[in-house]
Amino acid sequence: MDLGKTIRLLIAERDRLIKTIASLEQLQAGEPAAVSQKRRGRKFMGARERREVSERMMRYWAKRNAAKIEAVPPDPHTRAAGA
């Protein structure tokens, strides 16, 4: 049996127990427990951020479509209007 590993596990468990006991003591005293929760999942955008992204993407696609139209040569097999 690895004694060093067992000691590390016991120390980690002791630290968790100390935090748990401190939180319970705060609850008993009527203080809110200082529990840090990491924000998980997706970040949601507000209306202003959504509008900015929308405007930026509209400019991006307009520029991209304009470049595509300029790059495509006219088809010689189609007749031009009025010809």
C-alpha positions in Angstrom: 0.0 0.0 0.0 1.4 3.4 -1.0 1.4 5.4 2.2 2.2 8.7 0.5 -0.9 8.4 -1.8 -3.1 7.6 1.2 -1.9 10.6 3.1 -2.6 12.9 0.1 -6.1 11.5 -0.2 -6.7 12.0 3.5 -5.4 15.6 3.4 -7.7 16.4 0.4 -10.7 14.9 2.2 -9.8 16.9 5.4 -9.7 20.1 3.3 -13.2 19.4 1.9 -14.5 18.7 5.3 -13.1 21.9 6.7 -14.9 23.9 3.9 -18.1 22.0 4.5 -18.0 22.6 8.2 -17.3 26.3 7.7 -20.3 26.6 5.3 -22.6 24.8 7.8 -21.4 27.0 10.6 -22.2 30.1 8.5 -25.7 28.8 7.8 -26.3 28.1 11.4 -25.2 31.6 12.3 -27.6 33.0 9.7 -24.9 34.3 7.3 -25.1 33.4 3.6 -22.5 30.8 2.7 -19.8 32.0 0.4 -20.1 29.4 -2.3 -18.3 30.1 -5.5 -20.0 28.7 -8.5 -18.4 28.8 -11.8 -20.6 29.9 -14.7 -21.1 27.0 -17.0 -22.6 26.7 -20.4 -23.2 29.2 -23.0 -22.8 32.9 -22.6 -26.0 34.7 -23.6 -25.9 38.0 -25.5 -28.0 41.0 -24.7 -30.1 42.8 -27.3 -27.4 45.4 -28.0 -24.7 42.7 -28.5 -27.0 40.8 -30.8 -27.7 43.9 -32.9 -24.0 44.7 -33.2 -23.2 41.1 -34.3 -26.1 41.2 -36.8 -25.0 44.5 -38.3 -21.4 43.2 -38.5 -22.5 40.0 -40.2 -24.7 41.9 -42.7 -21.7 44.0 -43.7 -19.6 40.9 -44.0 -22.0 39.0 -46.3 -22.7 42.1 -48.4 -19.0 42.6 -49.0 -18.5 38.8 -49.7 -21.5 38.7 -52.1 -20.3 41.8 -53.9 -16.8 40.2 -54.4 -18.5 37.0 -55.7 -20.6 39.0 -58.2 -17.5 40.8 -59.5 -15.5 37.6 -59.8 -18.1 35.7 -61.9 -17.7 36.5 -65.6 -20.9 36.8 -67.6 -22.1 33.6 -69.3 -21.5 33.9 -73.1 -24.3 31.4 -73.8 -27.1 33.7 -72.4 -28.5 36.6 -74.4 -28.2 40.1 -73.0 -31.4 42.0 -72.5 -32.2 44.2 -75.6 -29.9 42.3 -77.9 
